[in-house]
């Protein structure tokens, strides 16, 4: 069994240093060494590192480097790939990999950690072990995220279903549930799993700036944004998929966007649970996008633009 491990930094590749968490090259083999100590030498790991950053510093350039590294790794004789990544932008990079590489590849598992590996509360080691087991058991093809919310089991997520992190919370959740769960040596598909539609690979690249304006709903929002250079707008609504469509400043903003032919999207809406305020989306020229989280939509638009 051969697995390529791609290290990009993040908390999973960091240590505590002078009161801060910072990437440290000396941790490069810590993940694989910890795995070997716990589970033996049955896996040959090949380690690569296209860059080392804290994941909040992710950009179009680093995404392109990661995708290029993954494309190279897909061509060799490895059984699977594990990407060690920061948790802050885990969803973005995993979505980018899914959209660029497609769903018909050898397994690619993204893993991260809530604390550096030296912390006994870190889930980095179990996330990595779950990813290795996923590859060993041939549990699926394409891109997945391996993450434990409780240090007892590991969930496997489709990247395009990942939700944003809650405030002050590292836990990872998906719309419509997880793909599978690993516990006590067994990977079990979720009974509620809805198969992800096939994703075709593409050769598009990410730019560092793409003209996407993200606006999060709040009662005090004035919508006083310049639309110069804006090529798409994504509204992140309240939890029920609603926006204040009675606001005069909101309606005026939408009117200006329509005049400039800037497409507007709103996510976070479930079929069958629409509120009356959503009737306005149609005449305001807002496109409701059902059953796709805002991060997946933003990465898709980023790639297309």
N, C-alpha and C positions, 0 to 999 in steps of 0.2 A: 504494500500500500504506500503510495507516494502522494503527498499533499504539498502544494505550494502555499506558503504563508507570505502575504504581502503586508508589510508594516508601514503605517502612515503616521504614527504618532498618537495623539489623543491621550486620554486618561489611562487607557490600557497599556500605553507605552511610556508612562510618566512616573516620576517619583516626587516625594515631598522634598523641596529644596528651599531653604531660607523662608519658610512660611508660605510658599506657593507650590502649586502643582505644576510641574514643567516637564516637557519631553526630555528623555535621557537615553542616549544611544546605548548605554550599558545594559539597558533592559531588553535589548533586541531579542535575545534568546530565552528570556525568562518564561514566556508563555510555553514554548516548546519544552524547555527543561522541566517546568512544573508538571506538564502533561506526562513526560516520560517517567518522572519520579512516582507519579500516582498510578499510571496505567501500563508502564512498560515501554519496550523499544519496538513495538510492532509496526510503527509508522515511521517512514522516512520523510523528514520535513526539509523542504528547500526554501530558504528565506530570501526575500527580496524587499527592497525599500525604495520606491520612486521618489519619496519626499518624507520629511518629518515635520509635522505642524500640530498645534492644537486645533481641533476641528472647527472651532469658531472662525478660524482664518481661511476656511475653504473658499476657493474662487473657481472661475471657469478654467483657469490655467491648471490648477491642481486636479480638477476633475478630468481634464483631458489627459494628464499624465497618468492618472489612475486607470482610466479606460484603456489607454495604450498598453500599460503594464498587464492588464487583464487579458487583452487580446493576444499578447505574446504568450502568456501563461496558458491560454486555451489551446495553443498549437502543440504543446509538448505532451509527454506521456503521463502526466500526473492524473490522479483519479479525481481530484477536486482542488478547489482553491478556497483559502480562508483569508479574508481581509480584516486586519485589526485596525479599527477606526475609532475616532472620538464619538462620544454619544450625542453631543450637541447637534451635529449635522449628519448623523447616521442615516436618517431618512432620505436626505437629499442625495447622498452618494449612492446609496443602495438603489434608489429609484433611477438615478442616472445610469447605473450599470445595467439595470433591467431593460430600460428603454434603448440603450445603445447596443447591448449584446444579445438581447432577445431571451426567450424562455426555453429554447432548445439547445442548451449547452450542458457541459459537465457541471456539477453543482458548484456554485459560488456562494459562500456563506460569509456575511458580514458579522463581525463580533465587536463588542465594545465593553466598557467597564464603568460602573458607577463610582468606584474608588480605585486608586493605584493598586497594583497587584500585591504590594507589601501590606496593605490593610486587610485584616481578616474578614472584614465585611464586604470586600470586593467580590463582585460576581464575574470578574474577567475570566478566571480559570474555568468556572463551570460553563460559561458561554462558549469558551473555546472547546472544551471537552464535548459539549453538545454538538458543535459544528463538526468535529472529527467523527463523532458517531453517526451523524447524518450522512456523511460521505461514505463511511464504512458500510452502512446499511442500505446504501443506494436509495435513500428515502425520497428523492425527487431530483428533477433537472431544472436548471435555470438559477436565478438569483433568489436568495432568502436572507433573512436576518435571524440570527440565533441569540436569544436574550432571555435571561432569568429574572423575574421580578421578585422572587422569594428565596433564592439560594437552594431550593428543593427540587425544582424542575426547570426545564428549558423549553421555551416556546419558539416555534419557527414561524416567521411571518412572511407573507408576500410583501415586497417593498412598496408596491403601488397602493397598498391598503393601510400603510402606517399613518397613525395620527400624530399630531404634535405632542410634545411632552407637556404634562401639566406643570403649572408653576411650582418651582422648588422640588420637582419630582422627576426621578430618573426613569421611572417605569415606562415600558414600551407596550402600546396597545394598538390593535388594528380594527378597522371597521369590518363588521361581519365575522369577527373572531379570527383565530389563528389557523395556520395550515396543519400543524402537528405539534405534539408535545413529547419531550424526552424525559423519562423518569424511570429510575431503577433498571437502567440498561435497555429499556424498550422505547422505541419511537412509535407513537400511536397517532394516526391521522384523526383530526378532530371530526366528531360526528356531524358537526354543523358546517364543515368545510365546503365552500363554494369554489369550484375550480376556477382559477384565473384564466381569462381569455388569452390565447396565444399572443405573444409579443414578437414581432419580427425585428431582427437586428437591423441597425442603420449605421451609416458612416458619418453622421453629422457631428459637429463639434460645438463645444460650449464657449461662449464669449464671456468676458469679464463683466460687461455691461450689456443688458438686453432690453432695457426700456419697460420692464414690468413694474407696475406700481401695485404694491400690496397695501390694502387698507383694512384695518381691523375695526369692527363695530364698537362704538362707545357712545354714551348719551351726550357727550360734549364735543363730538366730532364736527368740525366746521367745513370740511371738504374744500379747504383753501389751497388746493394743489395746482401747480403749473402742469399743464399737459404737454409742454414742449419736450420732445424726445420720448414721450410715453407711447408704447406700441401695444400695450395690453394692460388691463386693470383686473385685479382679483380682489373681490370683497370677501373677507373672512367674517362671517356673520356671528350673531349670538348662537348659542348651542342648538336652538330650534331651527336654524337656517334663516332667521329673519334679520332684516335691516329696518331702520326708521325711514320708511318710504313716504312719510308725511312731511319730513323735513324739507323746507324750501331750499336750503343750501345743498342738500343731497340731490334734489330734483334738478337744480340749476347745474350742478356738477355733471350729472348724467346727460343733460342736454348738450353741454359743451363737448363731452366725450363723443356723443353721437354725431355732432357736427364735424368733428375731426376724424370720424370713422375709426375711433379707437374701441376695439371690442371690450366688453365688460362681462365678467363672470362672477358667479357666486357659488360657493361650495357649501358642504355641510347640510344638504337637504336630502331627506329620505322620502321616497314615494309614499303617498298616502297620509303624510303628516303635515301637509302644507297649511300655513296660516293665511288668513285673509289679506294680511299686509303684502303677501307675495304676489298677489294679483297685479301689483304695480310693476313687477319686474318686466312684464311683456311690453308695456308702453314706454317704459324707461329705457328699453333696449338692453336689459341685463339678461345674460344667458345663464339660466340655472343649470348647474352640472351635478347630476345625481350620483350618489354612491362612489365618489372619488374624493379623497382628502385634499386639502388645499396644497400640501407640499407636493403630492404627485402631480397635481394640475400645474403648479408653478414650474416644476422641473420639465414637464412635457412642453409647456409654452416656451421655456428658456431654450430648450433644444430646437424647437421649430423656428423660433425667431433668429 
